[in-house]
Amino acid sequence: MRDDFARGPSFTELRPLKEPTEGHGPGRPGFPVHENLVDLLAAEKGPPPTEGPVPHTMATCSAYAYAGVGQVGDPGTVAMIMSRLGLAENRCRVFEQRVDAMYIASAAYLVQDKDRRVVILCYRGTQPEDIISILTDADVRPETLSVELAGTRHQVHAGFYRNMRATRHLIMQALERAARGESVDPTEKGVRGDGMEALYITGHSLGGAMAALMGVVLTHEPRYRVVAERLRAVYTFGQPLLGGPEFAEACAQATDERGEHVLRDRLLRYIFDRDVVPALPPRPVGPYAPFGREFHYRRPRGVTEGALTFAAETAIDAVSLPGDLLRGQLRRNAGRRARAAGRSLAELARGPREGGWAEVHDPGLHYPQMDSLAGLAVVAPLAFFAARLALTRTIPFTYSFEDHGPGHYVNALAPPGVLSEFGDVR
């Protein structure tokens, strides 16, 4: 287990060789990116904000959780970025556990503001260059969740659950100290203020899966109540599916000890356009289903492109499946694909076409689980390379690895006119 710590710089330290300042104003770019961010995060309980500084902060933290050299996380970079956003002089601690033979490559950051009012727990996602991290995603064998939902224990994705558990106990120890007003820095002694007022959990990709599972465990383990009652929201970006329809339904129906539907109302899943990962694991490995509130970003497109997408996907299925499997697979997919295409076309006909974020209220329009392995093996890689060329950039692929990049989520969630994390105007 690796346990490292860093302290975020002050706003003045973020502007070397420039006039000292503790903020920015009109015509004076600087830091913080979001004014009064601590107050926004610690605001009175209510529905979690779906746009503005809070989700943008979570997306940015999730993106920079990938910082590091090789396979070692970098709390210094995360602390610096969070200072730029508005948590000046924060304390940032990272827990990392790695066991290659068990497909464990888990990293979790705890970011605490200097007054100890707010803590963000951010899980790192799949590292593109790390084969063990990738094998974690592929470890789809079911494993029984160690908490009860409506009196029943459910099975979830083994790789995600194992990686979340690898750091859970050290995280909970640190969060319990934060709830008492202690620092997440183990070398910093004493109590400050009334303790942690608000906890947020976040992550991108694999990190989003671990964040969601930690939300499930945290809100339904009685021994974690002192921490759970401070949980404001779970924000995930490009999160894969975690378990079957029964598990998803149990999460939607379950309440915590206060009677709140935390996993239904306070878990927010963001999906950028044709991101392939929220459609995984593919249906051939078993049925999976989403839970929580779903927000989907769509680039502008029309009815014609939706029809072309349907035709292109069907054709790729036909050329990418072995002959013995082709007829049965197409029969199984035809009805489902036709219904999905009809819903998509009807949605386009009813709604605006300018693009942007929209919450999905109709369960029938949730981002669907991938029907076949063709989408993962053929469609998403083709879309990734097509996006690199101007002539093929607008080809209507159903899924794309390109859209999974954490930078897309940061940029799409940035409030209008907000500074970037580097202190310049977007």
C-alpha positions in Angstrom: 0.0 0.0 0.0 1.3 3.4 -1.0 0.3 6.4 1.1 1.5 9.8 0.0 0.5 13.4 0.8 0.8 16.9 -0.7 -0.3 20.4 0.2 -1.9 22.7 -2.3 -0.4 26.2 -3.0 -2.1 29.5 -2.1 -3.6 31.7 -4.8 -0.6 34.0 -4.6 1.8 31.1 -5.1 -0.1 30.2 -8.2 0.9 33.5 -9.9 4.7 33.6 -9.7 6.4 36.9 -10.9 3.0 38.6 -11.1 1.2 41.1 -8.8 0.0 39.3 -5.6 -3.7 38.6 -5.6 -6.1 36.5 -3.7 -8.6 36.0 -6.5 -9.6 37.5 -9.9 -12.1 39.9 -11.3 -13.3 41.3 -14.6 -10.4 41.7 -17.0 -8.0 40.2 -14.5 -7.6 36.5 -15.1 -6.1 34.5 -12.2 -7.2 32.2 -9.5 -9.4 30.8 -8.2 -11.4 29.5 -11.2 -14.5 29.4 -9.0 -15.0 32.0 -6.4 -16.3 30.8 -3.0 -16.0 27.2 -4.0 -15.8 25.9 -0.4 -19.1 27.7 0.4 -20.7 26.2 -2.7 -19.6 22.7 -1.8 -20.7 23.1 1.8 -24.0 24.7 1.0 -27.2 23.6 2.8 -28.4 20.2 1.8 -30.7 19.9 -1.2 -30.7 18.4 -4.7 -27.1 18.3 -5.9 -26.3 20.9 -8.6 -26.3 19.3 -12.1 -24.4 22.2 -13.8 -22.1 25.0 -12.7 -18.9 25.0 -10.5 -19.6 21.8 -8.5 -19.9 19.2 -11.4 -17.1 21.1 -13.3 -14.9 20.8 -10.2 -15.6 17.1 -9.9 -14.9 16.4 -13.6 -11.6 18.3 -13.4 -10.6 16.5 -10.2 -11.4 13.1 -11.9 -9.4 14.1 -15.0 -6.3 15.0 -13.0 -6.5 11.9 -10.9 -4.6 10.3 -13.8 -1.6 12.4 -13.0 1.6 10.6 -12.3 4.7 9.0 -13.8 4.5 5.4 -14.7 2.1 3.7 -12.4 2.5 6.0 -9.4 0.0 8.6 -8.6 0.9 12.3 -8.1 -0.9 14.0 -5.2 1.1 17.2 -5.8 -0.5 17.7 -9.2 -4.0 17.0 -7.9 -3.5 19.4 -4.9 -2.2 22.1 -7.3 -5.2 21.8 -9.7 -7.7 21.8 -6.8 -6.1 25.0 -5.4 -6.5 26.6 -8.9 -10.1 25.7 -8.9 -10.8 27.2 -5.5 -9.5 25.0 -2.7 -6.3 27.0 -1.9 -3.9 25.3 0.5 -5.8 22.1 0.4 -4.5 18.9 1.9 -4.4 16.0 -0.7 -3.7 12.4 0.3 -3.5 9.4 -2.0 -3.9 5.7 -1.2 -2.7 3.2 -3.8 -2.8 -0.5 -3.7 -1.4 -2.7 -6.5 -1.5 -6.5 -6.7 -0.9 -7.5 -10.4 -1.9 -11.1 -10.0 -5.3 -10.0 -8.6 -5.8 -7.3 -11.2 -5.8 -4.7 -8.5 -4.5 -1.2 -9.6 -6.5 1.0 -7.2 -5.8 4.7 -6.4 -8.0 7.0 -4.4 -7.4 10.7 -3.6 -8.8 12.6 -0.6 -8.8 16.4 -1.1 -9.7 18.5 2.0 -10.0 22.3 2.1 -7.7 24.1 4.5 -10.6 24.8 7.0 -11.6 21.1 6.9 -15.2 21.8 5.9 -15.2 19.8 2.7 -13.7 16.5 1.5 -13.6 15.2 -2.1 -12.9 11.5 -2.5 -11.8 10.9 -6.1 -10.9 7.5 -7.7 -8.5 7.2 -10.5 -9.8 5.6 -13.7 -8.2 3.0 -16.1 -4.6 4.0 -17.0 -4.3 3.5 -20.8 -0.7 2.3 -20.6 -1.3 -0.1 -17.7 -2.3 -3.7 -18.7 -3.3 -4.6 -15.1 -5.7 -1.6 -14.9 -7.2 -2.7 -18.3 -7.6 -6.3 -17.1 -9.5 -4.9 -14.1 -12.1 -3.7 -16.5 -12.2 -7.1 -18.2 -12.7 -9.0 -15.0 -16.5 -9.2 -15.4 -17.1 -12.2 -13.2 -19.8 -11.4 -10.7 -18.9 -11.0 -7.1 -21.4 -10.7 -4.2 -21.7 -7.2 -2.7 -21.0 -7.2 1.0 -23.9 -5.0 1.9 -27.6 -5.7 1.9 -30.1 -3.7 -0.3 -33.7 -4.4 0.7 -32.6 -7.5 2.5 -30.8 -9.0 -0.4 -27.2 -9.3 -1.4 -26.4 -8.7 -5.0 -23.6 -9.5 -7.4 -21.6 -6.8 -9.1 -18.6 -6.5 -11.5 -15.7 -8.3 -9.7 -12.9 -6.1 -10.9 -14.5 -2.9 -10.0 -15.6 -4.1 -6.5 -12.2 -5.6 -5.7 -10.4 -2.4 -6.6 -12.8 -0.3 -4.5 -12.3 -2.6 -1.5 -8.5 -2.5 -1.8 -8.3 1.0 -0.3 -11.7 1.3 1.4 -10.6 0.8 5.1 -7.8 3.4 5.0 -10.2 5.8 3.3 -12.8 5.3 5.9 -10.3 5.8 8.7 -9.3 9.1 7.1 -12.9 10.2 6.5 -13.9 9.4 10.1 -11.0 11.7 11.3 -12.2 14.4 8.9 -15.7 14.1 10.3 -14.2 15.0 13.7 -12.4 18.1 12.3 -9.0 16.4 12.0 -6.7 16.7 9.0 -6.4 14.0 6.3 -2.7 14.7 6.7 -1.6 12.2 9.4 1.3 14.4 10.5 -1.0 17.4 11.1 -2.4 17.3 14.6 -5.4 18.9 16.3 -9.0 19.7 15.5 -10.3 22.6 13.5 -13.9 23.9 13.3 -16.9 21.6 13.6 -15.5 18.9 11.2 -16.4 17.8 7.7 -19.7 19.4 6.6 -19.8 17.9 3.1 -18.4 14.8 1.3 -18.3 14.3 -2.4 -17.3 11.1 -4.3 -16.3 11.2 -7.9 -14.3 9.5 -10.6 -14.0 8.9 -14.4 -14.3 5.5 -16.1 -13.1 2.8 -13.7 -12.8 5.6 -11.1 -16.5 6.3 -11.7 -17.4 2.7 -11.1 -15.5 2.6 -7.8 -17.0 5.9 -6.8 -20.5 4.5 -7.4 -19.8 1.3 -5.5 -18.3 3.3 -2.6 -21.5 5.3 -2.6 -23.5 2.0 -2.3 -21.4 0.7 0.5 -21.2 4.0 2.4 -24.9 4.7 2.5 -25.9 1.2 3.5 -23.3 0.2 6.1 -24.6 1.2 9.5 -21.1 1.5 10.9 -20.3 4.2 8.4 -23.2 6.4 9.4 -21.1 9.3 10.8 -19.5 9.7 7.4 -22.5 8.8 5.3 -24.8 11.5 6.7 -22.3 14.1 5.3 -22.4 12.7 1.8 -23.8 15.3 -0.6 -23.5 13.6 -4.0 -21.6 11.1 -6.1 -20.6 12.4 -9.5 -19.3 9.9 -12.2 -18.1 10.6 -15.7 -18.0 7.9 -18.4 -18.9 5.3 -15.8 -19.3 1.7 -16.9 -22.3 -0.4 -15.7 -21.8 -2.2 -12.3 -24.4 -5.0 -12.0 -27.6 -6.5 -13.2 -31.2 -5.1 -13.4 -32.1 -6.5 -10.0 -29.1 -4.7 -8.4 -29.9 -1.4 -10.3 -33.6 -1.6 -9.1 -32.5 -2.3 -5.5 -30.2 0.7 -5.6 -33.1 2.9 -7.0 -35.5 1.7 -4.3 -33.1 1.6 -1.3 -33.1 4.4 1.3 -30.6 5.3 4.0 -31.2 5.6 7.7 -32.7 9.1 7.1 -35.2 7.7 4.5 -33.4 9.4 1.6 -33.0 7.7 -1.8 -29.3 8.6 -2.0 -28.5 6.2 -4.9 -31.5 7.3 -6.9 -31.3 11.1 -6.3 -27.7 11.9 -5.4 -25.7 9.7 -7.8 -25.2 11.7 -11.0 -23.8 9.9 -14.1 -22.6 12.0 -17.0 -22.1 10.5 -20.5 -20.4 12.5 -23.2 -22.0 11.9 -26.6 -21.0 8.4 -27.9 -18.6 7.4 -25.1 -18.3 3.6 -25.4 -17.6 2.9 -21.8 -21.0 3.6 -20.3 -22.4 0.9 -22.6 -20.0 -1.7 -21.1 -19.8 -4.6 -20.3 -21.4 -5.8 -23.5 -24.6 -7.8 -23.4 -23.0 -11.2 -24.3 -21.2 -11.3 -20.8 -24.6 -10.8 -19.0 -27.3 -8.2 -18.5 -26.2 -5.0 -16.8 -28.4 -2.0 -16.0 -27.8 1.7 -14.8 -29.0 3.4 -11.7 -28.9 7.0 -10.5 -29.6 10.2 -12.5 -28.3 10.1 -16.1 -27.1 13.2 -18.0 -26.2 12.9 -21.6 -24.2 15.4 -23.7 -25.2 15.3 -27.4 -23.4 17.1 -30.2 -25.8 18.7 -32.7 -27.2 16.2 -35.2 -30.4 15.5 -37.1 -32.7 12.7 -37.9 -30.7 11.7 -41.0 -27.6 11.1 -39.0 -29.6 8.9 -36.6 -30.8 6.7 -39.4 -27.3 6.5 -40.8 -26.0 5.4 -37.4 -28.5 2.6 -37.3 -27.6 1.4 -40.8 -23.8 1.6 -40.2 -24.0 -0.3 -37.0 -26.1 -3.1 -38.6 -23.6 -3.4 -41.5 -20.7 -3.6 -39.1 -22.4 -6.3 -37.1 -22.8 -8.3 -40.3 -19.2 -8.2 -41.3 -17.7 -8.6 -37.9 -19.4 -11.7 -36.6 -18.5 -15.3 -37.6 -20.9 -17.0 -39.9 -22.2 -19.5 -37.4 -23.1 -16.7 -35.0 -24.3 -14.2 -37.5 -27.9 -15.3 -38.1 -28.7 -15.9 -34.4 -27.0 -12.6 -33.3 -28.8 -10.5 -35.9 -32.1 -12.0 -35.0 -31.5 -11.2 -31.3 -30.4 -7.7 -32.1 -32.9 -6.8 -34.8 -35.9 -6.2 -32.6 -33.9 -4.4 -29.9 -32.1 -2.3 -32.4 -35.3 -1.3 -34.2 -36.9 -0.3 -30.9 -33.9 1.7 -29.9 -33.7 3.4 -33.3 -37.4 4.3 -33.1 -37.0 5.8 -29.7 -33.9 7.8 -30.8 -35.6 9.1 -33.9 -38.8 10.0 -31.9 -36.6 11.8 -29.4 -34.9 13.8 -32.1 -38.2 14.7 -33.7 -39.6 16.0 -30.4 -36.7 17.8 -28.9 -34.1 20.5 -29.8 -31.2 19.6 -32.0 -28.7 22.2 -30.8 -26.9 19.7 -28.6 -25.7 20.1 -25.0 -26.5 18.4 -21.7 -29.9 16.9 -20.9 -31.2 14.7 -18.2 -32.7 11.4 -19.3 -36.1 11.0 -17.5 -37.6 8.2 -19.6 -36.1 4.9 -18.5 -36.6 3.6 -22.1 -34.1 6.2 -23.3 -31.2 5.4 -20.9 -27.9 4.9 -22.7 -28.2 1.2 -23.7 -25.9 -1.7 -22.9 -23.9 -2.6 -25.9 -25.7 -5.4 -27.8 -22.7 -7.3 -29.2 -18.9 -7.5 -29.0 -18.8 -5.9 -32.5 -19.3 -2.5 -30.9 -16.3 -2.9 -28.7 -14.0 -4.7 -31.2 -14.9 -2.8 -34.4 -17.2 0.2 -34.0 -15.5 2.1 -31.1 -11.9 1.7 -32.5 -13.0 2.8 -36.0 -14.7 5.8 -34.5 -11.6 6.7 -32.6 -9.4 6.7 -35.7 -12.1 8.4 -37.8 -12.1 11.3 -35.4 -8.5 12.0 -36.2 -9.2 12.8 -39.9 -11.3 15.8 -41.1 -12.9 13.8 -43.9 -14.2 11.1 -41.6 -14.8 13.0 -38.4 -18.5 13.3 -38.9 -19.2 9.6 -39.8 -22.1 8.5 -37.4 -20.6 5.7 -35.3 -22.7 4.5 -32.4 -19.8 4.3 -29.9 -16.4 5.9 -29.7 -13.3 5.6 -27.6 -12.5 9.2 -28.6 -15.6 10.5 -26.6 -14.4 8.7 -23.5 -11.5 11.2 -22.9 -11.8 13.0 -19.5 -11.0 16.3 -21.2 -14.4 16.2 -23.0 -16.2 16.0 -19.7 -14.2 18.9 -18.2 -14.8 21.2 -21.2 -18.5 20.3 -21.7 -19.2 21.0 -18.0 -17.3 24.2 -17.8 -19.7 27.1 -17.0 -19.9 29.8 -19.7 -17.0 32.2 -19.5 -15.2 30.4 -16.7 -11.5 30.3 -16.6 -9.6 27.1 -17.4 -7.7 25.3 -14.6 -4.6 27.2 -16.0 -6.1 30.6 -15.2 -6.8 31.7 -18.8 -10.1 32.2 -20.6 -11.5 29.2 -22.5 
